[in-house]
Amino acid sequence: AEAHRLYGVLDRRLAEAEYLAGTYSIADIATWPWISRFEWQTIDMNKYANVLRWYKAIAARPAVQKGYHVPVKQPGVPMPA
């Protein structure tokens, strides 16, 4: 229940701005890793269209893509495509 409330807060904020603080900032950098594990949290991202848009935009950033090649991939750990 608390996770859904928090996703709702994020979704409402992201309805007003492209990024959490308006422009890409440490707020996005700090929050994105938590949201990137939405599958573990059993969150249906289709219910949070603004969070999904934001998640995909950050996942597509070259630095994020580069970062996902650093760790050793572990079975069962979801990694963004």
mmCIF file of the N, C-alpha and C atoms, coordinates in Angstrom:
data_MODEL
# 
_entry.id   MODEL 
# 
loop_
_atom_site.group_PDB 
_atom_site.id 
_atom_site.type_symbol 
_atom_site.label_atom_id 
_atom_site.label_alt_id 
_atom_site.label_comp_id 
_atom_site.label_asym_id 
_atom_site.label_entity_id 
_atom_site.label_seq_id 
_atom_site.pdbx_PDB_ins_code 
_atom_site.Cartn_x 
_atom_site.Cartn_y 
_atom_site.Cartn_z 
_atom_site.occupancy 
_atom_site.B_iso_or_equiv 
_atom_site.pdbx_formal_charge 
_atom_site.auth_seq_id 
_atom_site.auth_comp_id 
_atom_site.auth_asym_id 
_atom_site.auth_atom_id 
_atom_site.pdbx_PDB_model_num 
ATOM 1   N N  . ALA A 1 1  ? 0.823  -1.198  0.000   1.00 0.00 ? 1  ALA A N  1 
ATOM 2   C CA . ALA A 1 1  ? 0.000  0.000   0.000   1.00 0.00 ? 1  ALA A CA 1 
ATOM 3   C C  . ALA A 1 1  ? 0.868  1.262   0.000   1.00 0.00 ? 1  ALA A C  1 
ATOM 4   N N  . GLU A 1 2  ? 1.933  1.263   0.813   1.00 0.00 ? 2  GLU A N  1 
ATOM 5   C CA . GLU A 1 2  ? 2.788  2.444   0.885   1.00 0.00 ? 2  GLU A CA 1 
ATOM 6   C C  . GLU A 1 2  ? 3.517  2.678   -0.431  1.00 0.00 ? 2  GLU A C  1 
ATOM 7   N N  . ALA A 1 3  ? 3.967  1.622   -1.082  1.00 0.00 ? 3  ALA A N  1 
ATOM 8   C CA . ALA A 1 3  ? 4.644  1.780   -2.371  1.00 0.00 ? 3  ALA A CA 1 
ATOM 9   C C  . ALA A 1 3  ? 3.706  2.414   -3.387  1.00 0.00 ? 3  ALA A C  1 
ATOM 10  N N  . HIS A 1 4  ? 2.449  1.992   -3.423  1.00 0.00 ? 4  HIS A N  1 
ATOM 11  C CA . HIS A 1 4  ? 1.486  2.571   -4.364  1.00 0.00 ? 4  HIS A CA 1 
ATOM 12  C C  . HIS A 1 4  ? 1.237  4.041   -4.048  1.00 0.00 ? 4  HIS A C  1 
ATOM 13  N N  . ARG A 1 5  ? 1.182  4.383   -2.779  1.00 0.00 ? 5  ARG A N  1 
ATOM 14  C CA . ARG A 1 5  ? 0.998  5.790   -2.406  1.00 0.00 ? 5  ARG A CA 1 
ATOM 15  C C  . ARG A 1 5  ? 2.175  6.618   -2.925  1.00 0.00 ? 5  ARG A C  1 
ATOM 16  N N  . LEU A 1 6  ? 3.399  6.099   -2.725  1.00 0.00 ? 6  LEU A N  1 
ATOM 17  C CA . LEU A 1 6  ? 4.585  6.830   -3.169  1.00 0.00 ? 6  LEU A CA 1 
ATOM 18  C C  . LEU A 1 6  ? 4.651  6.959   -4.689  1.00 0.00 ? 6  LEU A C  1 
ATOM 19  N N  . TYR A 1 7  ? 4.280  5.898   -5.393  1.00 0.00 ? 7  TYR A N  1 
ATOM 20  C CA . TYR A 1 7  ? 4.234  5.976   -6.861  1.00 0.00 ? 7  TYR A CA 1 
ATOM 21  C C  . TYR A 1 7  ? 3.199  7.023   -7.290  1.00 0.00 ? 7  TYR A C  1 
ATOM 22  N N  . GLY A 1 8  ? 2.099  7.101   -6.567  1.00 0.00 ? 8  GLY A N  1 
ATOM 23  C CA . GLY A 1 8  ? 1.087  8.111   -6.868  1.00 0.00 ? 8  GLY A CA 1 
ATOM 24  C C  . GLY A 1 8  ? 1.609  9.521   -6.673  1.00 0.00 ? 8  GLY A C  1 
ATOM 25  N N  . VAL A 1 9  ? 2.372  9.736   -5.596  1.00 0.00 ? 9  VAL A N  1 
ATOM 26  C CA . VAL A 1 9  ? 2.985  11.047  -5.346  1.00 0.00 ? 9  VAL A CA 1 
ATOM 27  C C  . VAL A 1 9  ? 3.924  11.401  -6.491  1.00 0.00 ? 9  VAL A C  1 
ATOM 28  N N  . LEU A 1 10 ? 4.776  10.459  -6.873  1.00 0.00 ? 10 LEU A N  1 
ATOM 29  C CA . LEU A 1 10 ? 5.695  10.692  -7.997  1.00 0.00 ? 10 LEU A CA 1 
ATOM 30  C C  . LEU A 1 10 ? 4.938  10.964  -9.287  1.00 0.00 ? 10 LEU A C  1 
ATOM 31  N N  . ASP A 1 11 ? 3.888  10.189  -9.537  1.00 0.00 ? 11 ASP A N  1 
ATOM 32  C CA . ASP A 1 11 ? 3.128  10.343  -10.773 1.00 0.00 ? 11 ASP A CA 1 
ATOM 33  C C  . ASP A 1 11 ? 2.493  11.728  -10.858 1.00 0.00 ? 11 ASP A C  1 
ATOM 34  N N  . ARG A 1 12 ? 1.958  12.198  -9.742  1.00 0.00 ? 12 ARG A N  1 
ATOM 35  C CA . ARG A 1 12 ? 1.350  13.546  -9.739  1.00 0.00 ? 12 ARG A CA 1 
ATOM 36  C C  . ARG A 1 12 ? 2.410  14.618  -9.968  1.00 0.00 ? 12 ARG A C  1 
ATOM 37  N N  . ARG A 1 13 ? 3.569  14.462  -9.352  1.00 0.00 ? 13 ARG A N  1 
ATOM 38  C CA . ARG A 1 13 ? 4.649  15.433  -9.546  1.00 0.00 ? 13 ARG A CA 1 
ATOM 39  C C  . ARG A 1 13 ? 5.118  15.441  -11.000 1.00 0.00 ? 13 ARG A C  1 
ATOM 40  N N  . LEU A 1 14 ? 5.279  14.251  -11.553 1.00 0.00 ? 14 LEU A N  1 
ATOM 41  C CA . LEU A 1 14 ? 5.775  14.144  -12.926 1.00 0.00 ? 14 LEU A CA 1 
ATOM 42  C C  . LEU A 1 14 ? 4.720  14.516  -13.960 1.00 0.00 ? 14 LEU A C  1 
ATOM 43  N N  . ALA A 1 15 ? 3.484  14.691  -13.554 1.00 0.00 ? 15 ALA A N  1 
ATOM 44  C CA . ALA A 1 15 ? 2.453  15.229  -14.446 1.00 0.00 ? 15 ALA A CA 1 
ATOM 45  C C  . ALA A 1 15 ? 2.692  16.717  -14.688 1.00 0.00 ? 15 ALA A C  1 
ATOM 46  N N  . GLU A 1 16 ? 3.425  17.339  -13.764 1.00 0.00 ? 16 GLU A N  1 
ATOM 47  C CA . GLU A 1 16 ? 3.678  18.782  -13.826 1.00 0.00 ? 16 GLU A CA 1 
ATOM 48  C C  . GLU A 1 16 ? 5.042  19.148  -14.409 1.00 0.00 ? 16 GLU A C  1 
ATOM 49  N N  . ALA A 1 17 ? 5.952  18.182  -14.449 1.00 0.00 ? 17 ALA A N  1 
ATOM 50  C CA . ALA A 1 17 ? 7.320  18.489  -14.869 1.00 0.00 ? 17 ALA A CA 1 
ATOM 51  C C  . ALA A 1 17 ? 7.944  17.267  -15.526 1.00 0.00 ? 17 ALA A C  1 
ATOM 52  N N  . GLU A 1 18 ? 8.923  17.509  -16.383 1.00 0.00 ? 18 GLU A N  1 
ATOM 53  C CA . GLU A 1 18 ? 9.608  16.414  -17.058 1.00 0.00 ? 18 GLU A CA 1 
ATOM 54  C C  . GLU A 1 18 ? 10.416 15.575  -16.076 1.00 0.00 ? 18 GLU A C  1 
ATOM 55  N N  . TYR A 1 19 ? 11.031 16.251  -15.097 1.00 0.00 ? 19 TYR A N  1 
ATOM 56  C CA . TYR A 1 19 ? 11.842 15.593  -14.087 1.00 0.00 ? 19 TYR A CA 1 
ATOM 57  C C  . TYR A 1 19 ? 11.374 16.030  -12.709 1.00 0.00 ? 19 TYR A C  1 
ATOM 58  N N  . LEU A 1 20 ? 11.833 15.357  -11.667 1.00 0.00 ? 20 LEU A N  1 
ATOM 59  C CA . LEU A 1 20 ? 11.319 15.601  -10.316 1.00 0.00 ? 20 LEU A CA 1 
ATOM 60  C C  . LEU A 1 20 ? 11.494 17.041  -9.849  1.00 0.00 ? 20 LEU A C  1 
ATOM 61  N N  . ALA A 1 21 ? 12.635 17.639  -10.165 1.00 0.00 ? 21 ALA A N  1 
ATOM 62  C CA . ALA A 1 21 ? 12.883 19.024  -9.751  1.00 0.00 ? 21 ALA A CA 1 
ATOM 63  C C  . ALA A 1 21 ? 12.706 20.000  -10.915 1.00 0.00 ? 21 ALA A C  1 
ATOM 64  N N  . GLY A 1 22 ? 12.033 19.550  -11.960 1.00 0.00 ? 22 GLY A N  1 
ATOM 65  C CA . GLY A 1 22 ? 11.820 20.386  -13.137 1.00 0.00 ? 22 GLY A CA 1 
ATOM 66  C C  . GLY A 1 22 ? 12.796 20.052  -14.247 1.00 0.00 ? 22 GLY A C  1 
ATOM 67  N N  . THR A 1 23 ? 14.094 20.118  -13.940 1.00 0.00 ? 23 THR A N  1 
ATOM 68  C CA . THR A 1 23 ? 15.129 19.698  -14.868 1.00 0.00 ? 23 THR A CA 1 
ATOM 69  C C  . THR A 1 23 ? 15.866 18.518  -14.243 1.00 0.00 ? 23 THR A C  1 
ATOM 70  N N  . TYR A 1 24 ? 16.577 17.758  -15.057 1.00 0.00 ? 24 TYR A N  1 
ATOM 71  C CA . TYR A 1 24 ? 17.297 16.587  -14.580 1.00 0.00 ? 24 TYR A CA 1 
ATOM 72  C C  . TYR A 1 24 ? 18.247 16.993  -13.459 1.00 0.00 ? 24 TYR A C  1 
ATOM 73  N N  . SER A 1 25 ? 18.174 16.287  -12.326 1.00 0.00 ? 25 SER A N  1 
ATOM 74  C CA . SER A 1 25 ? 18.960 16.674  -11.150 1.00 0.00 ? 25 SER A CA 1 
ATOM 75  C C  . SER A 1 25 ? 19.275 15.461  -10.285 1.00 0.00 ? 25 SER A C  1 
ATOM 76  N N  . ILE A 1 26 ? 19.934 15.731  -9.187  1.00 0.00 ? 26 ILE A N  1 
ATOM 77  C CA . ILE A 1 26 ? 20.262 14.690  -8.218  1.00 0.00 ? 26 ILE A CA 1 
ATOM 78  C C  . ILE A 1 26 ? 18.992 14.009  -7.700  1.00 0.00 ? 26 ILE A C  1 
ATOM 79  N N  . ALA A 1 27 ? 17.871 14.709  -7.705  1.00 0.00 ? 27 ALA A N  1 
ATOM 80  C CA . ALA A 1 27 ? 16.614 14.090  -7.272  1.00 0.00 ? 27 ALA A CA 1 
ATOM 81  C C  . ALA A 1 27 ? 16.271 12.894  -8.158  1.00 0.00 ? 27 ALA A C  1 
ATOM 82  N N  . ASP A 1 28 ? 16.453 13.046  -9.453  1.00 0.00 ? 28 ASP A N  1 
ATOM 83  C CA . ASP A 1 28 ? 16.192 11.949  -10.387 1.00 0.00 ? 28 ASP A CA 1 
ATOM 84  C C  . ASP A 1 28 ? 17.237 10.842  -10.234 1.00 0.00 ? 28 ASP A C  1 
ATOM 85  N N  . ILE A 1 29 ? 18.484 11.242  -10.093 1.00 0.00 ? 29 ILE A N  1 
ATOM 86  C CA . ILE A 1 29 ? 19.578 10.282  -9.969  1.00 0.00 ? 29 ILE A CA 1 
ATOM 87  C C  . ILE A 1 29 ? 19.395 9.432   -8.716  1.00 0.00 ? 29 ILE A C  1 
ATOM 88  N N  . ALA A 1 30 ? 18.941 10.029  -7.630  1.00 0.00 ? 30 ALA A N  1 
ATOM 89  C CA . ALA A 1 30 ? 18.763 9.303   -6.373  1.00 0.00 ? 30 ALA A CA 1 
ATOM 90  C C  . ALA A 1 30 ? 17.495 8.448   -6.357  1.00 0.00 ? 30 ALA A C  1 
ATOM 91  N N  . THR A 1 31 ? 16.462 8.878   -7.052  1.00 0.00 ? 31 THR A N  1 
ATOM 92  C CA . THR A 1 31 ? 15.175 8.178   -7.017  1.00 0.00 ? 31 THR A CA 1 
ATOM 93  C C  . THR A 1 31 ? 15.090 7.067   -8.045  1.00 0.00 ? 31 THR A C  1 
ATOM 94  N N  . TRP A 1 32 ? 15.679 7.261   -9.196  1.00 0.00 ? 32 TRP A N  1 
ATOM 95  C CA . TRP A 1 32 ? 15.539 6.306   -10.292 1.00 0.00 ? 32 TRP A CA 1 
ATOM 96  C C  . TRP A 1 32 ? 15.921 4.873   -9.919  1.00 0.00 ? 32 TRP A C  1 
ATOM 97  N N  . PRO A 1 33 ? 17.024 4.634   -9.190  1.00 0.00 ? 33 PRO A N  1 
ATOM 98  C CA . PRO A 1 33 ? 17.353 3.241   -8.861  1.00 0.00 ? 33 PRO A CA 1 
ATOM 99  C C  . PRO A 1 33 ? 16.263 2.525   -8.072  1.00 0.00 ? 33 PRO A C  1 
ATOM 100 N N  . TRP A 1 34 ? 15.557 3.234   -7.238  1.00 0.00 ? 34 TRP A N  1 
ATOM 101 C CA . TRP A 1 34 ? 14.459 2.617   -6.481  1.00 0.00 ? 34 TRP A CA 1 
ATOM 102 C C  . TRP A 1 34 ? 13.321 2.251   -7.417  1.00 0.00 ? 34 TRP A C  1 
ATOM 103 N N  . ILE A 1 35 ? 13.002 3.140   -8.322  1.00 0.00 ? 35 ILE A N  1 
ATOM 104 C CA . ILE A 1 35 ? 11.902 2.901   -9.257  1.00 0.00 ? 35 ILE A CA 1 
ATOM 105 C C  . ILE A 1 35 ? 12.283 1.838   -10.278 1.00 0.00 ? 35 ILE A C  1 
ATOM 106 N N  . SER A 1 36 ? 13.558 1.739   -10.603 1.00 0.00 ? 36 SER A N  1 
ATOM 107 C CA . SER A 1 36 ? 13.980 0.764   -11.614 1.00 0.00 ? 36 SER A CA 1 
ATOM 108 C C  . SER A 1 36 ? 13.753 -0.677  -11.169 1.00 0.00 ? 36 SER A C  1 
ATOM 109 N N  . ARG A 1 37 ? 13.425 -0.887  -9.930  1.00 0.00 ? 37 ARG A N  1 
ATOM 110 C CA . ARG A 1 37 ? 13.130 -2.223  -9.397  1.00 0.00 ? 37 ARG A CA 1 
ATOM 111 C C  . ARG A 1 37 ? 11.632 -2.414  -9.182  1.00 0.00 ? 37 ARG A C  1 
ATOM 112 N N  . PHE A 1 38 ? 10.837 -1.726  -9.983  1.00 0.00 ? 38 PHE A N  1 
ATOM 113 C CA . PHE A 1 38 ? 9.379  -1.785  -9.826  1.00 0.00 ? 38 PHE A CA 1 
ATOM 114 C C  . PHE A 1 38 ? 8.837  -3.205  -9.914  1.00 0.00 ? 38 PHE A C  1 
ATOM 115 N N  . GLU A 1 39 ? 9.500  -4.066  -10.704 1.00 0.00 ? 39 GLU A N  1 
ATOM 116 C CA . GLU A 1 39 ? 9.023  -5.453  -10.832 1.00 0.00 ? 39 GLU A CA 1 
ATOM 117 C C  . GLU A 1 39 ? 9.144  -6.186  -9.503  1.00 0.00 ? 39 GLU A C  1 
ATOM 118 N N  . TRP A 1 40 ? 10.216 -5.939  -8.775  1.00 0.00 ? 40 TRP A N  1 
ATOM 119 C CA . TRP A 1 40 ? 10.384 -6.560  -7.454  1.00 0.00 ? 40 TRP A CA 1 
ATOM 120 C C  . TRP A 1 40 ? 9.314  -6.063  -6.486  1.00 0.00 ? 40 TRP A C  1 
ATOM 121 N N  . GLN A 1 41 ? 8.866  -4.827  -6.696  1.00 0.00 ? 41 GLN A N  1 
ATOM 122 C CA . GLN A 1 41 ? 7.866  -4.217  -5.825  1.00 0.00 ? 41 GLN A CA 1 
ATOM 123 C C  . GLN A 1 41 ? 6.450  -4.578  -6.272  1.00 0.00 ? 41 GLN A C  1 
ATOM 124 N N  . THR A 1 42 ? 6.347  -5.397  -7.300  1.00 0.00 ? 42 THR A N  1 
ATOM 125 C CA . THR A 1 42 ? 5.077  -5.812  -7.919  1.00 0.00 ? 42 THR A CA 1 
ATOM 126 C C  . THR A 1 42 ? 4.197  -4.606  -8.247  1.00 0.00 ? 42 THR A C  1 
ATOM 127 N N  . ILE A 1 43 ? 4.809  -3.618  -8.860  1.00 0.00 ? 43 ILE A N  1 
ATOM 128 C CA . ILE A 1 43 ? 4.112  -2.403  -9.289  1.00 0.00 ? 43 ILE A CA 1 
ATOM 129 C C  . ILE A 1 43 ? 3.794  -2.516  -10.769 1.00 0.00 ? 43 ILE A C  1 
ATOM 130 N N  . ASP A 1 44 ? 2.548  -2.257  -11.120 1.00 0.00 ? 44 ASP A N  1 
ATOM 131 C CA . ASP A 1 44 ? 2.142  -2.198  -12.523 1.00 0.00 ? 44 ASP A CA 1 
ATOM 132 C C  . ASP A 1 44 ? 2.380  -0.766  -12.995 1.00 0.00 ? 44 ASP A C  1 
ATOM 133 N N  . MET A 1 45 ? 3.467  -0.559  -13.713 1.00 0.00 ? 45 MET A N  1 
ATOM 134 C CA . MET A 1 45 ? 3.826  0.790   -14.143 1.00 0.00 ? 45 MET A CA 1 
ATOM 135 C C  . MET A 1 45 ? 2.799  1.396   -15.092 1.00 0.00 ? 45 MET A C  1 
ATOM 136 N N  . ASN A 1 46 ? 1.972  0.581   -15.709 1.00 0.00 ? 46 ASN A N  1 
ATOM 137 C CA . ASN A 1 46 ? 0.935  1.126   -16.588 1.00 0.00 ? 46 ASN A CA 1 
ATOM 138 C C  . ASN A 1 46 ? -0.073 1.959   -15.819 1.00 0.00 ? 46 ASN A C  1 
ATOM 139 N N  . LYS A 1 47 ? -0.137 1.797   -14.514 1.00 0.00 ? 47 LYS A N  1 
ATOM 140 C CA . LYS A 1 47 ? -1.035 2.601   -13.677 1.00 0.00 ? 47 LYS A CA 1 
ATOM 141 C C  . LYS A 1 47 ? -0.446 3.977   -13.373 1.00 0.00 ? 47 LYS A C  1 
ATOM 142 N N  . TYR A 1 48 ? 0.821  4.158   -13.675 1.00 0.00 ? 48 TYR A N  1 
ATOM 143 C CA . TYR A 1 48 ? 1.532  5.400   -13.358 1.00 0.00 ? 48 TYR A CA 1 
ATOM 144 C C  . TYR A 1 48 ? 2.223  5.907   -14.624 1.00 0.00 ? 48 TYR A C  1 
ATOM 145 N N  . ALA A 1 49 ? 1.441  6.431   -15.545 1.00 0.00 ? 49 ALA A N  1 
ATOM 146 C CA . ALA A 1 49 ? 1.939  6.809   -16.873 1.00 0.00 ? 49 ALA A CA 1 
ATOM 147 C C  . ALA A 1 49 ? 3.083  7.820   -16.810 1.00 0.00 ? 49 ALA A C  1 
ATOM 148 N N  . ASN A 1 50 ? 3.002  8.765   -15.897 1.00 0.00 ? 50 ASN A N  1 
ATOM 149 C CA . ASN A 1 50 ? 4.053  9.784   -15.813 1.00 0.00 ? 50 ASN A CA 1 
ATOM 150 C C  . ASN A 1 50 ? 5.346  9.210   -15.249 1.00 0.00 ? 50 ASN A C  1 
ATOM 151 N N  . VAL A 1 51 ? 5.229  8.305   -14.288 1.00 0.00 ? 51 VAL A N  1 
ATOM 152 C CA . VAL A 1 51 ? 6.417  7.644   -13.747 1.00 0.00 ? 51 VAL A CA 1 
ATOM 153 C C  . VAL A 1 51 ? 7.045  6.768   -14.830 1.00 0.00 ? 51 VAL A C  1 
ATOM 154 N N  . LEU A 1 52 ? 6.219  6.079   -15.594 1.00 0.00 ? 52 LEU A N  1 
ATOM 155 C CA . LEU A 1 52 ? 6.720  5.224   -16.667 1.00 0.00 ? 52 LEU A CA 1 
ATOM 156 C C  . LEU A 1 52 ? 7.467  6.043   -17.716 1.00 0.00 ? 52 LEU A C  1 
ATOM 157 N N  . ARG A 1 53 ? 6.913  7.179   -18.109 1.00 0.00 ? 53 ARG A N  1 
ATOM 158 C CA . ARG A 1 53 ? 7.587  8.066   -19.071 1.00 0.00 ? 53 ARG A CA 1 
ATOM 159 C C  . ARG A 1 53 ? 8.946  8.500   -18.533 1.00 0.00 ? 53 ARG A C  1 
ATOM 160 N N  . TRP A 1 54 ? 8.970  8.939   -17.276 1.00 0.00 ? 54 TRP A N  1 
ATOM 161 C CA . TRP A 1 54 ? 10.192 9.401   -16.621 1.00 0.00 ? 54 TRP A CA 1 
ATOM 162 C C  . TRP A 1 54 ? 11.211 8.259   -16.510 1.00 0.00 ? 54 TRP A C  1 
ATOM 163 N N  . TYR A 1 55 ? 10.746 7.084   -16.095 1.00 0.00 ? 55 TYR A N  1 
ATOM 164 C CA . TYR A 1 55 ? 11.608 5.907   -15.970 1.00 0.00 ? 55 TYR A CA 1 
ATOM 165 C C  . TYR A 1 55 ? 12.287 5.582   -17.309 1.00 0.00 ? 55 TYR A C  1 
ATOM 166 N N  . LYS A 1 56 ? 11.507 5.561   -18.377 1.00 0.00 ? 56 LYS A N  1 
ATOM 167 C CA . LYS A 1 56 ? 12.052 5.233   -19.700 1.00 0.00 ? 56 LYS A CA 1 
ATOM 168 C C  . LYS A 1 56 ? 13.027 6.298   -20.183 1.00 0.00 ? 56 LYS A C  1 
ATOM 169 N N  . ALA A 1 57 ? 12.716 7.569   -19.913 1.00 0.00 ? 57 ALA A N  1 
ATOM 170 C CA . ALA A 1 57 ? 13.603 8.657   -20.343 1.00 0.00 ? 57 ALA A CA 1 
ATOM 171 C C  . ALA A 1 57 ? 14.962 8.552   -19.663 1.00 0.00 ? 57 ALA A C  1 
ATOM 172 N N  . ILE A 1 58 ? 14.967 8.255   -18.378 1.00 0.00 ? 58 ILE A N  1 
ATOM 173 C CA . ILE A 1 58 ? 16.237 8.134   -17.663 1.00 0.00 ? 58 ILE A CA 1 
ATOM 174 C C  . ILE A 1 58 ? 16.957 6.859   -18.073 1.00 0.00 ? 58 ILE A C  1 
ATOM 175 N N  . ALA A 1 59 ? 16.226 5.771   -18.239 1.00 0.00 ? 59 ALA A N  1 
ATOM 176 C CA . ALA A 1 59 ? 16.838 4.499   -18.654 1.00 0.00 ? 59 ALA A CA 1 
ATOM 177 C C  . ALA A 1 59 ? 17.544 4.640   -19.993 1.00 0.00 ? 59 ALA A C  1 
ATOM 178 N N  . ALA A 1 60 ? 17.066 5.533   -20.849 1.00 0.00 ? 60 ALA A N  1 
ATOM 179 C CA . ALA A 1 60 ? 17.644 5.720   -22.179 1.00 0.00 ? 60 ALA A CA 1 
ATOM 180 C C  . ALA A 1 60 ? 18.878 6.629   -22.175 1.00 0.00 ? 60 ALA A C  1 
ATOM 181 N N  . ARG A 1 61 ? 19.148 7.276   -21.057 1.00 0.00 ? 61 ARG A N  1 
ATOM 182 C CA . ARG A 1 61 ? 20.309 8.185   -21.001 1.00 0.00 ? 61 ARG A CA 1 
ATOM 183 C C  . ARG A 1 61 ? 21.600 7.383   -21.186 1.00 0.00 ? 61 ARG A C  1 
ATOM 184 N N  . PRO A 1 62 ? 22.531 7.882   -21.991 1.00 0.00 ? 62 PRO A N  1 
ATOM 185 C CA . PRO A 1 62 ? 23.776 7.145   -22.235 1.00 0.00 ? 62 PRO A CA 1 
ATOM 186 C C  . PRO A 1 62 ? 24.539 6.779   -20.960 1.00 0.00 ? 62 PRO A C  1 
ATOM 187 N N  . ALA A 1 63 ? 24.571 7.669   -19.991 1.00 0.00 ? 63 ALA A N  1 
ATOM 188 C CA . ALA A 1 63 ? 25.307 7.373   -18.755 1.00 0.00 ? 63 ALA A CA 1 
ATOM 189 C C  . ALA A 1 63 ? 24.656 6.234   -17.976 1.00 0.00 ? 63 ALA A C  1 
ATOM 190 N N  . VAL A 1 64 ? 23.336 6.154   -18.006 1.00 0.00 ? 64 VAL A N  1 
ATOM 191 C CA . VAL A 1 64 ? 22.641 5.061   -17.326 1.00 0.00 ? 64 VAL A CA 1 
ATOM 192 C C  . VAL A 1 64 ? 22.917 3.754   -18.043 1.00 0.00 ? 64 VAL A C  1 
ATOM 193 N N  . GLN A 1 65 ? 22.844 3.786   -19.360 1.00 0.00 ? 65 GLN A N  1 
ATOM 194 C CA . GLN A 1 65 ? 23.145 2.580   -20.134 1.00 0.00 ? 65 GLN A CA 1 
ATOM 195 C C  . GLN A 1 65 ? 24.580 2.111   -19.869 1.00 0.00 ? 65 GLN A C  1 
ATOM 196 N N  . LYS A 1 66 ? 25.500 3.045   -19.830 1.00 0.00 ? 66 LYS A N  1 
ATOM 197 C CA . LYS A 1 66 ? 26.896 2.705   -19.547 1.00 0.00 ? 66 LYS A CA 1 
ATOM 198 C C  . LYS A 1 66 ? 27.026 2.094   -18.154 1.00 0.00 ? 66 LYS A C  1 
ATOM 199 N N  . GLY A 1 67 ? 26.327 2.652   -17.195 1.00 0.00 ? 67 GLY A N  1 
ATOM 200 C CA . GLY A 1 67 ? 26.378 2.160   -15.818 1.00 0.00 ? 67 GLY A CA 1 
ATOM 201 C C  . GLY A 1 67 ? 25.873 0.741   -15.679 1.00 0.00 ? 67 GLY A C  1 
ATOM 202 N N  . TYR A 1 68 ? 24.919 0.352   -16.488 1.00 0.00 ? 68 TYR A N  1 
ATOM 203 C CA . TYR A 1 68 ? 24.385 -0.999  -16.404 1.00 0.00 ? 68 TYR A CA 1 
ATOM 204 C C  . TYR A 1 68 ? 25.337 -2.039  -16.991 1.00 0.00 ? 68 TYR A C  1 
ATOM 205 N N  . HIS A 1 69 ? 26.391 -1.610  -17.621 1.00 0.00 ? 69 HIS A N  1 
ATOM 206 C CA . HIS A 1 69 ? 27.392 -2.552  -18.117 1.00 0.00 ? 69 HIS A CA 1 
ATOM 207 C C  . HIS A 1 69 ? 28.522 -2.757  -17.111 1.00 0.00 ? 69 HIS A C  1 
ATOM 208 N N  . VAL A 1 70 ? 28.516 -1.984  -16.036 1.00 0.00 ? 70 VAL A N  1 
ATOM 209 C CA . VAL A 1 70 ? 29.566 -2.079  -15.028 1.00 0.00 ? 70 VAL A CA 1 
ATOM 210 C C  . VAL A 1 70 ? 29.385 -3.305  -14.122 1.00 0.00 ? 70 VAL A C  1 
ATOM 211 N N  . PRO A 1 71 ? 28.202 -3.503  -13.514 1.00 0.00 ? 71 PRO A N  1 
ATOM 212 C CA . PRO A 1 71 ? 28.088 -4.632  -12.587 1.00 0.00 ? 71 PRO A CA 1 
ATOM 213 C C  . PRO A 1 71 ? 28.068 -5.971  -13.325 1.00 0.00 ? 71 PRO A C  1 
ATOM 214 N N  . VAL A 1 72 ? 28.464 -6.971  -12.595 1.00 0.00 ? 72 VAL A N  1 
ATOM 215 C CA . VAL A 1 72 ? 28.353 -8.325  -13.121 1.00 0.00 ? 72 VAL A CA 1 
ATOM 216 C C  . VAL A 1 72 ? 26.885 -8.702  -13.055 1.00 0.00 ? 72 VAL A C  1 
ATOM 217 N N  . LYS A 1 73 ? 26.338 -9.118  -14.164 1.00 0.00 ? 73 LYS A N  1 
ATOM 218 C CA . LYS A 1 73 ? 24.925 -9.482  -14.191 1.00 0.00 ? 73 LYS A CA 1 
ATOM 219 C C  . LYS A 1 73 ? 24.705 -10.736 -13.361 1.00 0.00 ? 73 LYS A C  1 
ATOM 220 N N  . GLN A 1 74 ? 23.687 -10.669 -12.529 1.00 0.00 ? 74 GLN A N  1 
ATOM 221 C CA . GLN A 1 74 ? 23.339 -11.763 -11.644 1.00 0.00 ? 74 GLN A CA 1 
ATOM 222 C C  . GLN A 1 74 ? 22.000 -12.352 -12.070 1.00 0.00 ? 74 GLN A C  1 
ATOM 223 N N  . PRO A 1 75 ? 21.866 -13.667 -12.058 1.00 0.00 ? 75 PRO A N  1 
ATOM 224 C CA . PRO A 1 75 ? 20.568 -14.266 -12.382 1.00 0.00 ? 75 PRO A CA 1 
ATOM 225 C C  . PRO A 1 75 ? 19.499 -13.750 -11.410 1.00 0.00 ? 75 PRO A C  1 
ATOM 226 N N  . GLY A 1 76 ? 18.354 -13.421 -11.951 1.00 0.00 ? 76 GLY A N  1 
ATOM 227 C CA . GLY A 1 76 ? 17.239 -12.981 -11.127 1.00 0.00 ? 76 GLY A CA 1 
ATOM 228 C C  . GLY A 1 76 ? 17.223 -11.498 -10.806 1.00 0.00 ? 76 GLY A C  1 
ATOM 229 N N  . VAL A 1 77 ? 18.246 -10.760 -11.209 1.00 0.00 ? 77 VAL A N  1 
ATOM 230 C CA . VAL A 1 77 ? 18.283 -9.320  -10.972 1.00 0.00 ? 77 VAL A CA 1 
ATOM 231 C C  . VAL A 1 77 ? 17.864 -8.632  -12.260 1.00 0.00 ? 77 VAL A C  1 
ATOM 232 N N  . PRO A 1 78 ? 16.678 -8.003  -12.278 1.00 0.00 ? 78 PRO A N  1 
ATOM 233 C CA . PRO A 1 78 ? 16.225 -7.364  -13.521 1.00 0.00 ? 78 PRO A CA 1 
ATOM 234 C C  . PRO A 1 78 ? 17.073 -6.144  -13.863 1.00 0.00 ? 78 PRO A C  1 
ATOM 235 N N  . MET A 1 79 ? 17.438 -6.036  -15.110 1.00 0.00 ? 79 MET A N  1 
ATOM 236 C CA . MET A 1 79 ? 18.213 -4.906  -15.603 1.00 0.00 ? 79 MET A CA 1 
ATOM 237 C C  . MET A 1 79 ? 17.427 -4.261  -16.745 1.00 0.00 ? 79 MET A C  1 
ATOM 238 N N  . PRO A 1 80 ? 17.311 -2.929  -16.752 1.00 0.00 ? 80 PRO A N  1 
ATOM 239 C CA . PRO A 1 80 ? 16.589 -2.276  -17.848 1.00 0.00 ? 80 PRO A CA 1 
ATOM 240 C C  . PRO A 1 80 ? 17.209 -2.628  -19.197 1.00 0.00 ? 80 PRO A C  1 
ATOM 241 N N  . ALA A 1 81 ? 16.359 -2.721  -20.191 1.00 0.00 ? 81 ALA A N  1 
ATOM 242 C CA . ALA A 1 81 ? 16.822 -3.049  -21.545 1.00 0.00 ? 81 ALA A CA 1 
ATOM 243 C C  . ALA A 1 81 ? 17.520 -1.866  -22.167 1.00 0.00 ? 81 ALA A C  1 
# 
